[in-house]
Amino acid sequence: MSSRDEAVMAGEARKAGRIGVVLVLIVLFGVGGFIAGRLNTRDHDAAPATSAAPSTSAVVSSGSSGAANTVKKLDAAQVDRGSAEAVARGAVQIMSTWDTSIDSDEAAALQRARELMNGEAAEKLPESGMDDRFRWPADAEQKSAVSSPEISDYPISTNYADGQRRPTGPGSETKDYSVDWWWVGADGSQTKSEQRRIYTVTVVNVGDRWSVAQWSYRPAKKDGV
């Protein structure tokens, strides 16, 4: 073999070696990219399982802060003014639902029932802070409690209350209700009040629209009046 032939064969061998090295590098890069991609996909798929779980503080917070909000607070605008029963009972429910976290005393609830009253009854409503009779128990105020009234029909209806004659006639009705209530605290506690009241409400009809003309209440015993 001549020197020229040997030189040609050596060049081809070097060329083949370089090609082999390049192929090895390509394979290595490909395998490394595949592994990195799989690891990235696995981490990405696992992330939502961690972020979707609610924190303990969020669960406790939502459970305790909404406790007092379970008390149904009737709005005077929702009462059917075409029904004497709806107006009388609705007025009693509003007047006996007290929120110690925002109300100064019971008089604030009376003011919320103003929309259901005629002019004369509305003018006689007491202002908040003017009468100690309208204060609620200290422990209810400490818990920022809301009263949840239980209203039932009282079987003894009368046209007299507080020594005054109640209106009578086809355009007026007088209704009596027995009211017990629970104190529902912002912490979720519920305490049955030891008190009971008998509300007497007279409603009058003017233009097919019922309004409270007079109202009063008196304390009652748990086992009777």
Protein Blocks (a to p, Z undefined) as FASTA:
>chain_A
ZZklmmmmmmmmmmmmmmmmmmmmmmmmmmmmmmmmmmmmmmmmmmmmmmmpccfklmmm
mmmmmmmmmpccddfklpcfkbmklmmmmmmmmmmmccfklpmblmlmmmmmmmmpcfkl
mmmpccehiafklpccfklmmnopacdddddddfbdcfbeehiacdedjkbccddddddd
ddddfkopacddfbdcddddddddehhiacdfbdcdddddfkbZZ
